[in-house]
Amino acid sequence: MKSLSLGEVYAKCTQTERRSVWLWRVFEFFRSKFDQRDDEKLKPILQAADEVVWSCYKPFFQNNGIKIEPAPLPFIGEDYSPSALRKDRMPGSLYKQGEDFAPLKEYLDQLPIPILQLPPNIVTSHWALVLIGHEVGHFIQPLISEDYEDTFREMLAKAVEDAGGDENMQQRWREWAPEVFADWYSVLTMGQWALWTMAQFEFQAQTDM
């Protein structure tokens, strides 16, 4: 076995400590979200969010005979809009390049569970739980089949073409295809209340539209 120089020993120690700190960062990423359920102010709304997530998520697997995947974990974030983080979409805060972190890359390429971020105002504006239907749609779409996302995108572009839209318009709708699917899924799971919520976001100045 090759003996290491003093400098190499220190380098190895530094590498090990850096990896340990990064693992702590990964641990904190999940711990902070689970621990919100111990906060008396957040606990009731997160329990309600868990129920809504499950109600929107479970029917897809029941109706298709597909092995059920872990349900998304909702938590209260710091953004105005809710967002869905799929298992195969590693958050930038947990990704680091470099040889030092190569052993972690395979693990961090996929999250153990999907994550659903909810806005802070949901704590007092309980109607915003309706938005969960849309976000769950983002989790469901890639589970339909391996190529369904591309298939749906092209089907949408074809519908735009049939309606007289040019190539630029077709491409714009391709880019928005995931949001269109998520809106449709929210209507399936939430009914008229999904439309009621969407309408509030659509009432904007013409320049924003």
PyMOL CGO cylinders between C-alpha atoms (Angstrom):
from pymol import cmd
from pymol.cgo import CYLINDER

trace = [
    CYLINDER, 0.00, 0.00, 0.00, 1.38, 3.37, -1.03, 0.3, 1, 1, 1, 1, 1, 1,
    CYLINDER, 1.38, 3.37, -1.03, 2.17, 5.68, 1.84, 0.3, 1, 1, 1, 1, 1, 1,
    CYLINDER, 2.17, 5.68, 1.84, 0.76, 9.19, 1.59, 0.3, 1, 1, 1, 1, 1, 1,
    CYLINDER, 0.76, 9.19, 1.59, 2.61, 12.39, 2.08, 0.3, 1, 1, 1, 1, 1, 1,
    CYLINDER, 2.61, 12.39, 2.08, 1.51, 14.81, 4.77, 0.3, 1, 1, 1, 1, 1, 1,
    CYLINDER, 1.51, 14.81, 4.77, -0.08, 17.04, 2.10, 0.3, 1, 1, 1, 1, 1, 1,
    CYLINDER, -0.08, 17.04, 2.10, -1.99, 14.10, 0.61, 0.3, 1, 1, 1, 1, 1, 1,
    CYLINDER, -1.99, 14.10, 0.61, -3.26, 13.09, 4.04, 0.3, 1, 1, 1, 1, 1, 1,
    CYLINDER, -3.26, 13.09, 4.04, -4.58, 16.59, 4.67, 0.3, 1, 1, 1, 1, 1, 1,
    CYLINDER, -4.58, 16.59, 4.67, -6.17, 16.61, 1.19, 0.3, 1, 1, 1, 1, 1, 1,
    CYLINDER, -6.17, 16.61, 1.19, -7.95, 13.32, 1.91, 0.3, 1, 1, 1, 1, 1, 1,
    CYLINDER, -7.95, 13.32, 1.91, -9.19, 14.63, 5.24, 0.3, 1, 1, 1, 1, 1, 1,
    CYLINDER, -9.19, 14.63, 5.24, -10.47, 17.81, 3.58, 0.3, 1, 1, 1, 1, 1, 1,
    CYLINDER, -10.47, 17.81, 3.58, -12.24, 15.79, 0.90, 0.3, 1, 1, 1, 1, 1, 1,
    CYLINDER, -12.24, 15.79, 0.90, -13.94, 13.59, 3.52, 0.3, 1, 1, 1, 1, 1, 1,
    CYLINDER, -13.94, 13.59, 3.52, -15.07, 16.59, 5.54, 0.3, 1, 1, 1, 1, 1, 1,
    CYLINDER, -15.07, 16.59, 5.54, -16.44, 18.36, 2.46, 0.3, 1, 1, 1, 1, 1, 1,
    CYLINDER, -16.44, 18.36, 2.46, -18.45, 15.27, 1.55, 0.3, 1, 1, 1, 1, 1, 1,
    CYLINDER, -18.45, 15.27, 1.55, -19.75, 15.01, 5.12, 0.3, 1, 1, 1, 1, 1, 1,
    CYLINDER, -19.75, 15.01, 5.12, -20.88, 18.65, 5.05, 0.3, 1, 1, 1, 1, 1, 1,
    CYLINDER, -20.88, 18.65, 5.05, -22.68, 18.05, 1.74, 0.3, 1, 1, 1, 1, 1, 1,
    CYLINDER, -22.68, 18.05, 1.74, -24.43, 14.98, 3.13, 0.3, 1, 1, 1, 1, 1, 1,
    CYLINDER, -24.43, 14.98, 3.13, -25.56, 17.15, 6.04, 0.3, 1, 1, 1, 1, 1, 1,
    CYLINDER, -25.56, 17.15, 6.04, -26.96, 19.60, 3.51, 0.3, 1, 1, 1, 1, 1, 1,
    CYLINDER, -26.96, 19.60, 3.51, -28.95, 16.80, 1.88, 0.3, 1, 1, 1, 1, 1, 1,
    CYLINDER, -28.95, 16.80, 1.88, -30.21, 15.66, 5.29, 0.3, 1, 1, 1, 1, 1, 1,
    CYLINDER, -30.21, 15.66, 5.29, -31.30, 19.20, 6.15, 0.3, 1, 1, 1, 1, 1, 1,
    CYLINDER, -31.30, 19.20, 6.15, -33.11, 19.52, 2.82, 0.3, 1, 1, 1, 1, 1, 1,
    CYLINDER, -33.11, 19.52, 2.82, -35.53, 16.80, 3.90, 0.3, 1, 1, 1, 1, 1, 1,
    CYLINDER, -35.53, 16.80, 3.90, -35.46, 17.30, 7.66, 0.3, 1, 1, 1, 1, 1, 1,
    CYLINDER, -35.46, 17.30, 7.66, -36.64, 20.89, 7.41, 0.3, 1, 1, 1, 1, 1, 1,
    CYLINDER, -36.64, 20.89, 7.41, -39.66, 19.81, 5.36, 0.3, 1, 1, 1, 1, 1, 1,
    CYLINDER, -39.66, 19.81, 5.36, -40.69, 16.95, 7.64, 0.3, 1, 1, 1, 1, 1, 1,
    CYLINDER, -40.69, 16.95, 7.64, -40.12, 19.04, 10.77, 0.3, 1, 1, 1, 1, 1, 1,
    CYLINDER, -40.12, 19.04, 10.77, -42.69, 21.60, 9.64, 0.3, 1, 1, 1, 1, 1, 1,
    CYLINDER, -42.69, 21.60, 9.64, -45.26, 19.07, 10.82, 0.3, 1, 1, 1, 1, 1, 1,
    CYLINDER, -45.26, 19.07, 10.82, -44.07, 19.68, 14.39, 0.3, 1, 1, 1, 1, 1, 1,
    CYLINDER, -44.07, 19.68, 14.39, -44.90, 23.38, 14.09, 0.3, 1, 1, 1, 1, 1, 1,
    CYLINDER, -44.90, 23.38, 14.09, -48.32, 23.97, 15.65, 0.3, 1, 1, 1, 1, 1, 1,
    CYLINDER, -48.32, 23.97, 15.65, -49.10, 26.76, 13.18, 0.3, 1, 1, 1, 1, 1, 1,
    CYLINDER, -49.10, 26.76, 13.18, -48.21, 24.69, 10.10, 0.3, 1, 1, 1, 1, 1, 1,
    CYLINDER, -48.21, 24.69, 10.10, -49.29, 21.24, 11.23, 0.3, 1, 1, 1, 1, 1, 1,
    CYLINDER, -49.29, 21.24, 11.23, -53.05, 21.54, 10.49, 0.3, 1, 1, 1, 1, 1, 1,
    CYLINDER, -53.05, 21.54, 10.49, -52.67, 22.88, 6.96, 0.3, 1, 1, 1, 1, 1, 1,
    CYLINDER, -52.67, 22.88, 6.96, -49.94, 20.34, 6.11, 0.3, 1, 1, 1, 1, 1, 1,
    CYLINDER, -49.94, 20.34, 6.11, -52.15, 17.51, 7.36, 0.3, 1, 1, 1, 1, 1, 1,
    CYLINDER, -52.15, 17.51, 7.36, -54.89, 18.83, 5.09, 0.3, 1, 1, 1, 1, 1, 1,
    CYLINDER, -54.89, 18.83, 5.09, -52.39, 19.13, 2.23, 0.3, 1, 1, 1, 1, 1, 1,
    CYLINDER, -52.39, 19.13, 2.23, -51.33, 15.50, 2.76, 0.3, 1, 1, 1, 1, 1, 1,
    CYLINDER, -51.33, 15.50, 2.76, -54.96, 14.41, 2.42, 0.3, 1, 1, 1, 1, 1, 1,
    CYLINDER, -54.96, 14.41, 2.42, -55.51, 16.48, -0.74, 0.3, 1, 1, 1, 1, 1, 1,
    CYLINDER, -55.51, 16.48, -0.74, -52.28, 15.21, -2.31, 0.3, 1, 1, 1, 1, 1, 1,
    CYLINDER, -52.28, 15.21, -2.31, -53.28, 11.61, -1.62, 0.3, 1, 1, 1, 1, 1, 1,
    CYLINDER, -53.28, 11.61, -1.62, -56.80, 12.17, -2.96, 0.3, 1, 1, 1, 1, 1, 1,
    CYLINDER, -56.80, 12.17, -2.96, -55.39, 13.53, -6.24, 0.3, 1, 1, 1, 1, 1, 1,
    CYLINDER, -55.39, 13.53, -6.24, -52.55, 11.03, -6.48, 0.3, 1, 1, 1, 1, 1, 1,
    CYLINDER, -52.55, 11.03, -6.48, -54.04, 7.64, -5.57, 0.3, 1, 1, 1, 1, 1, 1,
    CYLINDER, -54.04, 7.64, -5.57, -56.85, 7.40, -8.20, 0.3, 1, 1, 1, 1, 1, 1,
    CYLINDER, -56.85, 7.40, -8.20, -54.39, 7.28, -11.09, 0.3, 1, 1, 1, 1, 1, 1,
    CYLINDER, -54.39, 7.28, -11.09, -52.81, 4.09, -9.74, 0.3, 1, 1, 1, 1, 1, 1,
    CYLINDER, -52.81, 4.09, -9.74, -56.15, 2.52, -8.82, 0.3, 1, 1, 1, 1, 1, 1,
    CYLINDER, -56.15, 2.52, -8.82, -57.54, 2.99, -12.30, 0.3, 1, 1, 1, 1, 1, 1,
    CYLINDER, -57.54, 2.99, -12.30, -54.47, 1.81, -14.18, 0.3, 1, 1, 1, 1, 1, 1,
    CYLINDER, -54.47, 1.81, -14.18, -53.20, -1.10, -12.12, 0.3, 1, 1, 1, 1, 1, 1,
    CYLINDER, -53.20, -1.10, -12.12, -49.75, 0.50, -11.95, 0.3, 1, 1, 1, 1, 1, 1,
    CYLINDER, -49.75, 0.50, -11.95, -47.54, -0.05, -8.92, 0.3, 1, 1, 1, 1, 1, 1,
    CYLINDER, -47.54, -0.05, -8.92, -48.04, 2.96, -6.72, 0.3, 1, 1, 1, 1, 1, 1,
    CYLINDER, -48.04, 2.96, -6.72, -45.16, 5.39, -6.36, 0.3, 1, 1, 1, 1, 1, 1,
    CYLINDER, -45.16, 5.39, -6.36, -44.36, 7.30, -3.14, 0.3, 1, 1, 1, 1, 1, 1,
    CYLINDER, -44.36, 7.30, -3.14, -46.71, 10.26, -2.83, 0.3, 1, 1, 1, 1, 1, 1,
    CYLINDER, -46.71, 10.26, -2.83, -45.28, 13.80, -3.03, 0.3, 1, 1, 1, 1, 1, 1,
    CYLINDER, -45.28, 13.80, -3.03, -44.28, 15.47, 0.24, 0.3, 1, 1, 1, 1, 1, 1,
    CYLINDER, -44.28, 15.47, 0.24, -45.95, 18.90, 0.61, 0.3, 1, 1, 1, 1, 1, 1,
    CYLINDER, -45.95, 18.90, 0.61, -44.21, 21.65, 2.56, 0.3, 1, 1, 1, 1, 1, 1,
    CYLINDER, -44.21, 21.65, 2.56, -44.52, 25.41, 2.99, 0.3, 1, 1, 1, 1, 1, 1,
    CYLINDER, -44.52, 25.41, 2.99, -41.92, 27.23, 0.89, 0.3, 1, 1, 1, 1, 1, 1,
    CYLINDER, -41.92, 27.23, 0.89, -40.94, 30.84, 0.31, 0.3, 1, 1, 1, 1, 1, 1,
    CYLINDER, -40.94, 30.84, 0.31, -42.35, 31.38, -3.19, 0.3, 1, 1, 1, 1, 1, 1,
    CYLINDER, -42.35, 31.38, -3.19, -45.67, 32.93, -4.20, 0.3, 1, 1, 1, 1, 1, 1,
    CYLINDER, -45.67, 32.93, -4.20, -46.61, 30.05, -6.49, 0.3, 1, 1, 1, 1, 1, 1,
    CYLINDER, -46.61, 30.05, -6.49, -46.64, 26.32, -5.70, 0.3, 1, 1, 1, 1, 1, 1,
    CYLINDER, -46.64, 26.32, -5.70, -44.18, 24.12, -7.56, 0.3, 1, 1, 1, 1, 1, 1,
    CYLINDER, -44.18, 24.12, -7.56, -43.61, 20.43, -8.17, 0.3, 1, 1, 1, 1, 1, 1,
    CYLINDER, -43.61, 20.43, -8.17, -40.16, 18.85, -7.88, 0.3, 1, 1, 1, 1, 1, 1,
    CYLINDER, -40.16, 18.85, -7.88, -40.18, 15.41, -9.48, 0.3, 1, 1, 1, 1, 1, 1,
    CYLINDER, -40.18, 15.41, -9.48, -37.95, 12.61, -8.28, 0.3, 1, 1, 1, 1, 1, 1,
    CYLINDER, -37.95, 12.61, -8.28, -35.86, 12.82, -11.44, 0.3, 1, 1, 1, 1, 1, 1,
    CYLINDER, -35.86, 12.82, -11.44, -35.32, 16.59, -11.18, 0.3, 1, 1, 1, 1, 1, 1,
    CYLINDER, -35.32, 16.59, -11.18, -32.49, 17.23, -8.75, 0.3, 1, 1, 1, 1, 1, 1,
    CYLINDER, -32.49, 17.23, -8.75, -32.72, 20.68, -7.10, 0.3, 1, 1, 1, 1, 1, 1,
    CYLINDER, -32.72, 20.68, -7.10, -29.74, 22.91, -7.79, 0.3, 1, 1, 1, 1, 1, 1,
    CYLINDER, -29.74, 22.91, -7.79, -29.16, 23.41, -4.07, 0.3, 1, 1, 1, 1, 1, 1,
    CYLINDER, -29.16, 23.41, -4.07, -28.22, 19.71, -3.74, 0.3, 1, 1, 1, 1, 1, 1,
    CYLINDER, -28.22, 19.71, -3.74, -26.07, 19.44, -6.86, 0.3, 1, 1, 1, 1, 1, 1,
    CYLINDER, -26.07, 19.44, -6.86, -22.35, 20.07, -6.87, 0.3, 1, 1, 1, 1, 1, 1,
    CYLINDER, -22.35, 20.07, -6.87, -19.81, 19.39, -9.59, 0.3, 1, 1, 1, 1, 1, 1,
    CYLINDER, -19.81, 19.39, -9.59, -16.31, 18.08, -9.03, 0.3, 1, 1, 1, 1, 1, 1,
    CYLINDER, -16.31, 18.08, -9.03, -14.51, 14.82, -8.40, 0.3, 1, 1, 1, 1, 1, 1,
    CYLINDER, -14.51, 14.82, -8.40, -14.90, 15.23, -4.64, 0.3, 1, 1, 1, 1, 1, 1,
    CYLINDER, -14.90, 15.23, -4.64, -18.64, 14.67, -4.94, 0.3, 1, 1, 1, 1, 1, 1,
    CYLINDER, -18.64, 14.67, -4.94, -18.61, 11.92, -7.57, 0.3, 1, 1, 1, 1, 1, 1,
    CYLINDER, -18.61, 11.92, -7.57, -19.66, 9.19, -5.05, 0.3, 1, 1, 1, 1, 1, 1,
    CYLINDER, -19.66, 9.19, -5.05, -22.77, 11.22, -4.20, 0.3, 1, 1, 1, 1, 1, 1,
    CYLINDER, -22.77, 11.22, -4.20, -23.84, 11.85, -7.79, 0.3, 1, 1, 1, 1, 1, 1,
    CYLINDER, -23.84, 11.85, -7.79, -25.56, 8.50, -8.35, 0.3, 1, 1, 1, 1, 1, 1,
    CYLINDER, -25.56, 8.50, -8.35, -27.62, 8.94, -5.18, 0.3, 1, 1, 1, 1, 1, 1,
    CYLINDER, -27.62, 8.94, -5.18, -28.44, 12.57, -5.85, 0.3, 1, 1, 1, 1, 1, 1,
    CYLINDER, -28.44, 12.57, -5.85, -29.47, 11.96, -9.47, 0.3, 1, 1, 1, 1, 1, 1,
    CYLINDER, -29.47, 11.96, -9.47, -32.88, 10.98, -8.11, 0.3, 1, 1, 1, 1, 1, 1,
    CYLINDER, -32.88, 10.98, -8.11, -34.78, 12.03, -5.01, 0.3, 1, 1, 1, 1, 1, 1,
    CYLINDER, -34.78, 12.03, -5.01, -36.32, 9.30, -2.82, 0.3, 1, 1, 1, 1, 1, 1,
    CYLINDER, -36.32, 9.30, -2.82, -39.70, 11.07, -2.96, 0.3, 1, 1, 1, 1, 1, 1,
    CYLINDER, -39.70, 11.07, -2.96, -41.17, 13.91, -5.04, 0.3, 1, 1, 1, 1, 1, 1,
    CYLINDER, -41.17, 13.91, -5.04, -41.49, 17.30, -3.33, 0.3, 1, 1, 1, 1, 1, 1,
    CYLINDER, -41.49, 17.30, -3.33, -44.43, 19.74, -3.53, 0.3, 1, 1, 1, 1, 1, 1,
    CYLINDER, -44.43, 19.74, -3.53, -43.78, 23.31, -2.44, 0.3, 1, 1, 1, 1, 1, 1,
    CYLINDER, -43.78, 23.31, -2.44, -46.79, 25.32, -1.26, 0.3, 1, 1, 1, 1, 1, 1,
    CYLINDER, -46.79, 25.32, -1.26, -46.91, 29.13, -0.83, 0.3, 1, 1, 1, 1, 1, 1,
    CYLINDER, -46.91, 29.13, -0.83, -46.90, 30.68, 2.68, 0.3, 1, 1, 1, 1, 1, 1,
    CYLINDER, -46.90, 30.68, 2.68, -50.32, 32.27, 2.17, 0.3, 1, 1, 1, 1, 1, 1,
    CYLINDER, -50.32, 32.27, 2.17, -51.90, 28.81, 2.12, 0.3, 1, 1, 1, 1, 1, 1,
    CYLINDER, -51.90, 28.81, 2.12, -51.70, 28.82, 5.93, 0.3, 1, 1, 1, 1, 1, 1,
    CYLINDER, -51.70, 28.82, 5.93, -54.48, 31.43, 6.07, 0.3, 1, 1, 1, 1, 1, 1,
    CYLINDER, -54.48, 31.43, 6.07, -55.94, 31.09, 2.54, 0.3, 1, 1, 1, 1, 1, 1,
    CYLINDER, -55.94, 31.09, 2.54, -57.09, 27.49, 2.67, 0.3, 1, 1, 1, 1, 1, 1,
    CYLINDER, -57.09, 27.49, 2.67, -58.76, 27.72, -0.73, 0.3, 1, 1, 1, 1, 1, 1,
    CYLINDER, -58.76, 27.72, -0.73, -55.25, 27.56, -2.22, 0.3, 1, 1, 1, 1, 1, 1,
    CYLINDER, -55.25, 27.56, -2.22, -55.21, 23.83, -1.46, 0.3, 1, 1, 1, 1, 1, 1,
    CYLINDER, -55.21, 23.83, -1.46, -57.06, 23.53, -4.78, 0.3, 1, 1, 1, 1, 1, 1,
    CYLINDER, -57.06, 23.53, -4.78, -53.74, 24.31, -6.50, 0.3, 1, 1, 1, 1, 1, 1,
    CYLINDER, -53.74, 24.31, -6.50, -52.45, 20.93, -5.40, 0.3, 1, 1, 1, 1, 1, 1,
    CYLINDER, -52.45, 20.93, -5.40, -54.47, 19.26, -8.17, 0.3, 1, 1, 1, 1, 1, 1,
    CYLINDER, -54.47, 19.26, -8.17, -52.39, 21.07, -10.80, 0.3, 1, 1, 1, 1, 1, 1,
    CYLINDER, -52.39, 21.07, -10.80, -49.06, 20.25, -9.17, 0.3, 1, 1, 1, 1, 1, 1,
    CYLINDER, -49.06, 20.25, -9.17, -49.94, 16.57, -8.78, 0.3, 1, 1, 1, 1, 1, 1,
    CYLINDER, -49.94, 16.57, -8.78, -50.60, 16.58, -12.52, 0.3, 1, 1, 1, 1, 1, 1,
    CYLINDER, -50.60, 16.58, -12.52, -46.91, 17.32, -13.04, 0.3, 1, 1, 1, 1, 1, 1,
    CYLINDER, -46.91, 17.32, -13.04, -46.03, 14.21, -11.03, 0.3, 1, 1, 1, 1, 1, 1,
    CYLINDER, -46.03, 14.21, -11.03, -48.55, 12.01, -12.83, 0.3, 1, 1, 1, 1, 1, 1,
    CYLINDER, -48.55, 12.01, -12.83, -47.79, 12.89, -16.47, 0.3, 1, 1, 1, 1, 1, 1,
    CYLINDER, -47.79, 12.89, -16.47, -44.38, 11.14, -16.72, 0.3, 1, 1, 1, 1, 1, 1,
    CYLINDER, -44.38, 11.14, -16.72, -45.84, 8.04, -15.03, 0.3, 1, 1, 1, 1, 1, 1,
    CYLINDER, -45.84, 8.04, -15.03, -48.36, 7.43, -17.83, 0.3, 1, 1, 1, 1, 1, 1,
    CYLINDER, -48.36, 7.43, -17.83, -45.66, 6.10, -20.16, 0.3, 1, 1, 1, 1, 1, 1,
    CYLINDER, -45.66, 6.10, -20.16, -42.03, 6.78, -21.01, 0.3, 1, 1, 1, 1, 1, 1,
    CYLINDER, -42.03, 6.78, -21.01, -42.84, 8.86, -24.08, 0.3, 1, 1, 1, 1, 1, 1,
    CYLINDER, -42.84, 8.86, -24.08, -46.15, 10.37, -23.04, 0.3, 1, 1, 1, 1, 1, 1,
    CYLINDER, -46.15, 10.37, -23.04, -44.75, 13.82, -22.36, 0.3, 1, 1, 1, 1, 1, 1,
    CYLINDER, -44.75, 13.82, -22.36, -43.44, 14.06, -25.93, 0.3, 1, 1, 1, 1, 1, 1,
    CYLINDER, -43.44, 14.06, -25.93, -46.61, 12.50, -27.31, 0.3, 1, 1, 1, 1, 1, 1,
    CYLINDER, -46.61, 12.50, -27.31, -48.84, 14.99, -25.52, 0.3, 1, 1, 1, 1, 1, 1,
    CYLINDER, -48.84, 14.99, -25.52, -46.63, 17.88, -26.64, 0.3, 1, 1, 1, 1, 1, 1,
    CYLINDER, -46.63, 17.88, -26.64, -46.98, 16.88, -30.29, 0.3, 1, 1, 1, 1, 1, 1,
    CYLINDER, -46.98, 16.88, -30.29, -50.72, 16.25, -29.96, 0.3, 1, 1, 1, 1, 1, 1,
    CYLINDER, -50.72, 16.25, -29.96, -51.14, 19.75, -28.62, 0.3, 1, 1, 1, 1, 1, 1,
    CYLINDER, -51.14, 19.75, -28.62, -49.05, 21.23, -31.44, 0.3, 1, 1, 1, 1, 1, 1,
    CYLINDER, -49.05, 21.23, -31.44, -51.16, 19.31, -33.97, 0.3, 1, 1, 1, 1, 1, 1,
    CYLINDER, -51.16, 19.31, -33.97, -54.35, 20.75, -32.45, 0.3, 1, 1, 1, 1, 1, 1,
    CYLINDER, -54.35, 20.75, -32.45, -52.89, 24.26, -32.80, 0.3, 1, 1, 1, 1, 1, 1,
    CYLINDER, -52.89, 24.26, -32.80, -51.92, 23.55, -36.40, 0.3, 1, 1, 1, 1, 1, 1,
    CYLINDER, -51.92, 23.55, -36.40, -55.44, 22.30, -37.17, 0.3, 1, 1, 1, 1, 1, 1,
    CYLINDER, -55.44, 22.30, -37.17, -56.78, 25.53, -35.67, 0.3, 1, 1, 1, 1, 1, 1,
    CYLINDER, -56.78, 25.53, -35.67, -54.64, 27.56, -38.10, 0.3, 1, 1, 1, 1, 1, 1,
    CYLINDER, -54.64, 27.56, -38.10, -51.66, 28.29, -35.86, 0.3, 1, 1, 1, 1, 1, 1,
    CYLINDER, -51.66, 28.29, -35.86, -48.28, 28.77, -37.52, 0.3, 1, 1, 1, 1, 1, 1,
    CYLINDER, -48.28, 28.77, -37.52, -45.05, 27.02, -36.51, 0.3, 1, 1, 1, 1, 1, 1,
    CYLINDER, -45.05, 27.02, -36.51, -44.15, 29.70, -33.96, 0.3, 1, 1, 1, 1, 1, 1,
    CYLINDER, -44.15, 29.70, -33.96, -47.52, 29.34, -32.29, 0.3, 1, 1, 1, 1, 1, 1,
    CYLINDER, -47.52, 29.34, -32.29, -47.22, 25.55, -32.33, 0.3, 1, 1, 1, 1, 1, 1,
    CYLINDER, -47.22, 25.55, -32.33, -43.84, 25.77, -30.64, 0.3, 1, 1, 1, 1, 1, 1,
    CYLINDER, -43.84, 25.77, -30.64, -45.18, 28.09, -27.95, 0.3, 1, 1, 1, 1, 1, 1,
    CYLINDER, -45.18, 28.09, -27.95, -47.89, 25.57, -27.15, 0.3, 1, 1, 1, 1, 1, 1,
    CYLINDER, -47.89, 25.57, -27.15, -45.33, 22.74, -27.11, 0.3, 1, 1, 1, 1, 1, 1,
    CYLINDER, -45.33, 22.74, -27.11, -43.44, 24.65, -24.44, 0.3, 1, 1, 1, 1, 1, 1,
    CYLINDER, -43.44, 24.65, -24.44, -46.60, 25.09, -22.37, 0.3, 1, 1, 1, 1, 1, 1,
    CYLINDER, -46.60, 25.09, -22.37, -47.75, 21.49, -22.82, 0.3, 1, 1, 1, 1, 1, 1,
    CYLINDER, -47.75, 21.49, -22.82, -46.79, 20.35, -19.27, 0.3, 1, 1, 1, 1, 1, 1,
    CYLINDER, -46.79, 20.35, -19.27, -48.86, 23.19, -17.79, 0.3, 1, 1, 1, 1, 1, 1,
    CYLINDER, -48.86, 23.19, -17.79, -51.82, 22.39, -20.04, 0.3, 1, 1, 1, 1, 1, 1,
    CYLINDER, -51.82, 22.39, -20.04, -51.75, 18.75, -18.92, 0.3, 1, 1, 1, 1, 1, 1,
    CYLINDER, -51.75, 18.75, -18.92, -51.49, 19.79, -15.27, 0.3, 1, 1, 1, 1, 1, 1,
    CYLINDER, -51.49, 19.79, -15.27, -54.49, 22.11, -15.71, 0.3, 1, 1, 1, 1, 1, 1,
    CYLINDER, -54.49, 22.11, -15.71, -56.52, 19.30, -17.23, 0.3, 1, 1, 1, 1, 1, 1,
    CYLINDER, -56.52, 19.30, -17.23, -55.54, 16.96, -14.42, 0.3, 1, 1, 1, 1, 1, 1,
    CYLINDER, -55.54, 16.96, -14.42, -56.58, 19.53, -11.83, 0.3, 1, 1, 1, 1, 1, 1,
    CYLINDER, -56.58, 19.53, -11.83, -60.01, 19.76, -13.46, 0.3, 1, 1, 1, 1, 1, 1,
    CYLINDER, -60.01, 19.76, -13.46, -60.34, 15.96, -13.28, 0.3, 1, 1, 1, 1, 1, 1,
    CYLINDER, -60.34, 15.96, -13.28, -59.42, 15.92, -9.59, 0.3, 1, 1, 1, 1, 1, 1,
    CYLINDER, -59.42, 15.92, -9.59, -60.88, 19.22, -8.36, 0.3, 1, 1, 1, 1, 1, 1,
    CYLINDER, -60.88, 19.22, -8.36, -63.77, 19.84, -10.72, 0.3, 1, 1, 1, 1, 1, 1,
    CYLINDER, -63.77, 19.84, -10.72, -65.22, 23.35, -10.97, 0.3, 1, 1, 1, 1, 1, 1,
    CYLINDER, -65.22, 23.35, -10.97, -63.00, 24.69, -8.20, 0.3, 1, 1, 1, 1, 1, 1,
    CYLINDER, -63.00, 24.69, -8.20, -59.93, 24.14, -10.38, 0.3, 1, 1, 1, 1, 1, 1,
    CYLINDER, -59.93, 24.14, -10.38, -61.48, 26.41, -13.02, 0.3, 1, 1, 1, 1, 1, 1,
    CYLINDER, -61.48, 26.41, -13.02, -62.41, 28.97, -10.36, 0.3, 1, 1, 1, 1, 1, 1,
    CYLINDER, -62.41, 28.97, -10.36, -58.79, 29.12, -9.20, 0.3, 1, 1, 1, 1, 1, 1,
    CYLINDER, -58.79, 29.12, -9.20, -57.33, 29.25, -12.72, 0.3, 1, 1, 1, 1, 1, 1,
    CYLINDER, -57.33, 29.25, -12.72, -59.61, 32.15, -13.63, 0.3, 1, 1, 1, 1, 1, 1,
    CYLINDER, -59.61, 32.15, -13.63, -58.15, 34.25, -10.82, 0.3, 1, 1, 1, 1, 1, 1,
    CYLINDER, -58.15, 34.25, -10.82, -54.67, 33.82, -12.28, 0.3, 1, 1, 1, 1, 1, 1,
    CYLINDER, -54.67, 33.82, -12.28, -55.87, 34.65, -15.78, 0.3, 1, 1, 1, 1, 1, 1,
    CYLINDER, -55.87, 34.65, -15.78, -57.47, 37.99, -14.86, 0.3, 1, 1, 1, 1, 1, 1,
    CYLINDER, -57.47, 37.99, -14.86, -54.41, 40.14, -15.56, 0.3, 1, 1, 1, 1, 1, 1,
    CYLINDER, -54.41, 40.14, -15.56, -53.47, 43.22, -17.52, 0.3, 1, 1, 1, 1, 1, 1,
    CYLINDER, -53.47, 43.22, -17.52, -53.46, 42.67, -21.27, 0.3, 1, 1, 1, 1, 1, 1,
    CYLINDER, -53.46, 42.67, -21.27, -49.70, 43.26, -21.46, 0.3, 1, 1, 1, 1, 1, 1,
    CYLINDER, -49.70, 43.26, -21.46, -49.12, 40.42, -19.00, 0.3, 1, 1, 1, 1, 1, 1,
    CYLINDER, -49.12, 40.42, -19.00, -51.37, 38.12, -21.00, 0.3, 1, 1, 1, 1, 1, 1,
]
cmd.load_cgo(trace, "trace")
